[in-house]
Amino acid sequence: MDAQQFREFGKAAIDIVADYVDNIRQRDVLPSVEPGYLVDVLPENAPEQPEEWKDVLKDFNDLILPGITHWNSPRFHAFFPSGSSYASIIGNILADGLGVIGFSWMASPACTELEVVTLNWLGKLLGLPEEFLNCSSGPGGGIIQSSASEATLVGLLVAKDKTIRRITEVNPSLDEDVIRSKLVAYTSDQCNSSVEKAGLLGSMKMRLLKSDADGRLRKETLKKAFDEDIAEGLIPCYAVANLGTTGTCAFDPLYELGPLCNEYNVWLHVDAAYAGTAFICPEYRHLMKGIEHVDSFDFNPHKWMNVNFDCSAMWVKNGHDLLQAFDVQRVYLADTKTDTKIPDYRHWQIPLGRRFRAMKLWTVLRIYGAEGLRSHVRNHIDLAQYFAKLARTDDRFVVEPEPSMGLVCFRLKGDDIATKTLLENLTKKKKIYMVAASYRGRYIIRFAVCSRITKKEDIEFSWNKIKQEADIVLSNEIQGKMKIPALDHIETVVFSEKSK
């Protein structure tokens, strides 16, 4: 493909993306395909000869789009937002066009230094303590990881290394493998599955501790777990606090957990994957009170900040801890820089290579500005409150717990069967998409405001679909209960006739 063909292909692709976003409301949020649909229609082998780019785009429209779940549809209310914006897409195009792999400073100076700059910008917007920033006088700093899952695993591996070093410095005769076998990690039973998975990948026991009635992990619960394990000869090593749990968007009290972890020499990592974006708004920063006590903090701009996946911003209080855990030297990786404030990010992450993710973060921060991003967050929260208001006008529904950020959880009154049926039926009809969670032992439906383009009219559309389906579910439930005695009578009669 020459430059001219590239321009034509690229312009046509951009037109498709723009048209897709403009007309996304015309599509069902969930696709009407069965597993294996694409495997069955695409060739078994890659083409031997080059194909026309127009044929590629035709197959994209005819084969790929029908199998897409439309994460950026304003009727998508499952999980949390999947960030996307034209500003981010352009940033991705520029980064992909350059094609750099920035494992060291010399491999691409701009790739490294733009990440330093944007993480400092972002950390200041969130109100993080200065010691977490690359521009501070200390060893702290930020890095873009691929996901909150990776950041949690990185924190665990660094905590493991730091704990082993601390113990062996005091008692060099201890066997490191024995120490590893005794290390324990802790988090709430409301954590994301990725936190528990980090324990599996990092070969560390992960205790899921019971949260309080509001879904928060409390100091007394964590302290009891520490003391229990120490009494058993185990070693508390790593704890993960949640600022915005996946199920109900609850916030663990860092001001309780942080000093406790400091006292027990336990690395405290904060997973604020979704809700961390809200801290760019000063009115929500009280929810991270105690942040100065934590060792690492991570949130996903690729969720609520209009940045396309993958882009997870992680800050650590002491970058030297990462260097000591991950530093592997080779002669071909020797670098020329001497400024210690410009990090070698290959020592701060699991892979060696890294994409130029800072480019899309940079374009989003510049095109939207801090105020534009704050308006986006506040608008989503207002829309969530509007949905909660609509749900509370219908006495068949219960909204609980209280809405948090852009998330509203609700259920039908009565037992859980009707609520489960409601969600199952709505999913089958594919017009809106939500997922379930549990709260105080009850089955609830999560309604998250996700799409950048969501309007009040979209909230009303989704609410009307929910109401209409509730009418059907509750009507069937009432009819079913009325029919049960009659069915029992018929079965009894038939059985009696057969007996004769």
N, C-alpha and C positions, 0 to 999 in steps of 0.2 A: 504494500500500500504506500503510495507516495503522499507528499504533503497535501496536494490538492484533494485527493480522495479522503484523506484524514479530515480535512476541513468540512467536506460535504457530509461525511459520516458523523462527525461531531455535531455539526449544526442540526442534522436530522435527529440525533439522539437527544439533544437539548430540547428540541421542539416536542419530542415525545414526553419527556419528563415534565415540561411545563404544562402540556395539555393534560397529562395524567393528574397533576395536582389540581388544576383548574376544574376538572370534571370528576374528582374522586367521590363526590357525594352521589353520583349516579351508579356507583358500584356497590354491590353487597359487600359488607366488611369482611365476610368469610367466603372463601372460594367453594364452588360446587364441584369438587374433584374427589376422586378416591385414591388411596395409596397405590402407587405404581403407574399413575396416569401418564407421567412424562417419560418414564422408562420405557413404556410400551410404544410410544410414538416417535421417539428420537432414534436415529440409527445406532446400531450396536458398536460401530467403529468410527473413529475420527476421520474426517474427509482427507483424502490423499492430495487433492488439488485445492487451490484457493477458491473460495466462494465469494460471490458479490455481497457487499455490505448491505445492499437493499434486501437481499434474501435473509440476512441475519436479523435485520430489524423486523421483517415480516414475521419471522418465526417468534421473535420476542413478543410481538403483539398477539399472535395467534396461539402460541403455546405456553409462554412463560407467564404473561399477565393473568390468564385464567387460573393459575395455580398460586396466586399471591394472596396472603392475608394482608389486608391494607392497614398497616400499623399507623399510618398518618391520616387515616380517615377520621373525621370528627365523630363517627359512630363507634370508634374503637375505644373501649373503656376498660380493657383488661390490663393486668400487670401495672406498669407505669409508662410514661411517655417514651417513645423512641425518637430522640431529637433529630430534626431535619430542617434545613432552611436552604434557600438559594445561596446565601452567603457561605454556608459550610460546603455546599456542593462545589462552588467555585474554588474554595480553598483546597478541596480534595483534587480537583482537576489540575490546579497549579502544582501541588505536591507530586501527584502521579506523573505529570509531565516532566518534572525534574528527575524523578526516579532515583533519588538518593537513598542510601542506607546509612543512617547516622550513628554507628556504634561508638565512634570516637569523635573528638573535636575535629581532627584533620580530615576524617572521612566526609565531613560536611560542616564547616564552622557555623553557617547560618542555621542549620537544623538544630544544633545544640543550643546556640545562643538565643534563638527565637523562643525555644522552650523555656529557658531561664527567664526571659523577659515576660512571657505570657503567664507563667506560673506565679511570678511576683505580682503582676497585675491582678490576677485572679485571687490570689491569697489576700491581697489588700482589700479587694471588693467584698470578700467574705468576712473580713474582720478577724483573720487569724492572727495570733500573736506574732510579732516580728521575728522571733527566734525560729519560726518554721520557714522563713523565706530565704532565698539565695542571697538577697541583698542585705541580710543581717550580718553582724560581725561574727556570729557563731557558726557552727557546722551544720545548721539546718538547711533545708531546701526542698524544692518540689520537683516532681517528675510526672510525665504522662505515661501511665500504664495502659494496657489494652482494656481492662475491665476492673470493676470492684472485686471480682473473684480473684484476679491475679494479684491485686494489691493486698488482699487479705492473706493470700498464700505467701507473698513476699514478706509481710510483717511477721508471720509465723516462723518462717525460716530464719529471719534475722534474730527474732527473739530466742529461738533455739540456740543459735550460735553464741549470742551474747550471754545467755544463761550458763552454757557450758564453760565459756571462757571465765566468767565470774567465779564459778565454783572451783574450777581447776587452778585458778590463780591462788585461791586460799588453800587448797589441798591438792597439789600436783599428783599425788599418788592415786587419785580416783580414776577409774576407768571411764573414758568418755562414752563408750557404748552403754555402760550401766547407767550413766546419768541420763542419756537419751531415752532409755526405756522407762524412766520415772517421770518424765516431763508431762505436764497436763495443761490443756487449754480450756477456756471457759467462755461461754456466751449464753444468751437467752434462748429459751425455747421458741421465741418469736423470730429468731434470726433467719436470714435468707439461707437457702440450701447451700449456697456457695461457701458459707462460713463453715458449715459442717464438713463440706467436701475438702476444704483446706486442711482440716485435721487428717483426713484420709490420705491426701497427697503428701502431706508433710510428716506422716507417720507419728502423729501425736494424738493421744486420747483427747477428744473434745467433749466436755460435759455441757449438756444443754440444761441450763438451770431454769427453774420455774419462775415465770414473770409474775408480777402482781396483777390485781384485777384490771388494771389499765394497760397491761401488756408491757410493763417496764421491768427491767432487771434492777433490783435494789441492793444497796450496800450490804445489808444483813445477810441476804441470800448468798452473795458472792463471798463474803467473809467466812460464812459457815462452810462453804465448799473448800476454800483455801485451808481452813483449819482441819477439816476432815481428812484431806489428802496429805497434809503434812504429818498428821498423826499416823497415817498408813505408810509413811516413809516415801511419799511421792513429792514432786517438786512443782509447785505452781509456776507457770512460765509465761503464758500468753492469755490475754482476755480481749474479746471483741465486744464493744458497745455499739448499739444501734441508734442512730439518729434518723428515725423514720423507718419503722419495721415494714416488711413487705405486706403483712396481713392487714394491719390497721393504721400504719404510719404513726406508731408510738415512739416516744423519745426517752431513751435511758438517761438517768440523771448523772452526767459526767462529774458534777460537783461532789457526788457521793463516791462514785466508782474510781475516779482519778486518784485522790489522795490514798485510798485503800491500796490500789495497785502500786503506787509509789512506795508505800510502807512495806509491801511484800516483795518488792523487786520484780513485779510482773509487768511485762510490756503491755500497754493498753493501746489497742488500735480502734479507730472509730470508722464504722461503715455508715456513711451518710449518702449512699449511692443516689437515691432519688431526691430526698429532701434537702440535701446540702446546698442545692442551687438557691433555695429560699433565703439563705443567709446573706445574699447580696442585698436583701431588703433589711434595713436596720431593725424593723419591728419584729423580726423573727430570730434575731441573734441571741435572745435570752435562752433559746432552746439548746444552745451549745455552751451554756455557762459551765465553767470548769475545764474548757478546752486546753488551758495552759498546763494541765496535769497529764495530758496524753502524750504518747510517744509517736504516733502516726495517725494521720487523718486522710480519708479518701472520699471523694464523691464523683459522680459521673456527669460531666457536662453533656455527654451524649444522651442523657435522659431528658432533662428539663431546661437545658440552656440552648436549644436549637442547634447543637453541634451533632453532626452525623456520627454514628458508631464507626470506629471505636475511639474513645477518648475519656480516660479515667484519670482524674487529677489527684495525685497523692503527695502529701508533704510529710517529712520526718523531722523530728527535733534534732537528730544527730545523724548526718549523712555518713560519718565515719563507721557507724555500726553496719551500714550496708556494704561499705568497702571491705571491711574485715570479713564479712560473711561471703561475698561473691567475687572477690578479686582473684582472677586467674590470668596469669601473664603469659604472653607469647611474644617472640621477637617481632613478628609481623604486625603486632598491635601497638608497638611503641609509638608514642605521640610526641609532638614537638612543643606543646603548650606547657607553661609553667604556672599559670594563674590558678591557684587552688580553688577559687570561687567559681570557676567554670568546671562543672562536674564531668567526669567520664561516665556517661549514663549506662555504659555496658556493665558497670559495677553496681548499678542501682536496680537491676531488673533480672528476670530469668533468661530471656533470649540474649544472644549477642547483638543481632541486628535490630534496628528499630525504624519504623516509618516516620515520615515528616508530619506527625500529627499536629504539631504546633501551628502549622500553616492554617488549617481550618479553624482552629480556636482563635487565632489572630484575626482572620477575616470576619468571624462572627462578632468578636469584641469590638472591632472597628466599625462594622456596618450597622450594628444595633446600638452600640454604646451602652454604658451601664444603665442609663434610664430606660432604654428600649427593652433590655432584658428584665429589669424590675417590673416594667409594665406588663410584660408577658406573664411573669409569675403571678402578679397580683390579679390579672385578668382570669387566669385559671382558677385561682382560689375563689374569686367572686362567682365564677360559673359553677363551681362545686357547691358553694353555699346556695346558689339558686336552685340547683337540683335537690338539695336537702330540703329547701323550703317547699318545693313541689311535692316531694314524697311525704312530708309531714301534713300536707293538706288532705291526704288520703288515710283514713283511720284504719285501713287494712294493713298498713305498713308500720314498721318500727325502724327508726334510724338510730343505730348504735354501733360503735361508740360515737361520741361527738365527731363530726367531720374534722379531718386533719389535712392541712394543705389542700391539694387538689383531689383528695380522696373522700368519698362518702360510702359508708357501709350500711346496708339495710337488709331487712328480711320481712317476710309476711308474718303476721301474728299466728299463734298456734304452734303446732309441731314443725319439725324441719322438712317434712316430706313435701309440703306445698312449695316451700322456697326452693328446694332442689329441683322439683318439677318445673317451676317457673324458669330457672336458669337453663335447664336442659332444653326446654321448648324454644326459648329465645335463641339459643345457640343453633338449634336445628334450622331455624328460619333465616339465620345469617344476616339479618338487618343491623343488629348491634351485637357487640361482643363484650362480655364481662366474664370474670372468673370468681371463684368462691374463696372464702377463708373461714376461720372459726373465731369466735369471740365469746369468752366465758362459757364454753361448751356448746354454743349454738352455731348452727350453720348460717353464714351470712354471705351476701353478694357484694362484691367490691365494684364500685362505680368510680373509675378514675378519669379525670379530664386529661386527655393525652395529646390531642392534635394541636399543632400550632394554629390551625385555621378554625378551631372550634368557635362557634357563635352561640348566642342565646337560643336561636332557632334550632340548633343542633341538639341542645340539651332538651328542649321541648319535644323534638322528634323522638329522642331516645326514651324520654319519660312516657310519652304516649304509647310507644311500643310495649313498654313494661306494664303499663296499666291495662292495655288491651289483652295481653297474655295473662295477666292476673285475673281478669274477668273470666277467661276460659278455664284456667286452672281451678279457681275457687268454685265455679259453677259445676265443673266435673267432680270436684271433691264432694260437694253437697249432694249431687245426684248419686255418686257412688255410695255414700253413707246411707242414702234413702233406699238404695237397691239391695243392700247387703241382707236385711232380714228376708226379703222376698226370695233372693237367691238361695239362702239357707233353707227356706221352706221347700223350694223346688228340688234342691238336692236331696233333702230328706224324703220327699215324696218319691222321687225316682229310686232312691236306695230301697225304700219300703216296698215299691212295686216289684223291684228285682228280687227282694227277699221272698216275696210270695211265690 
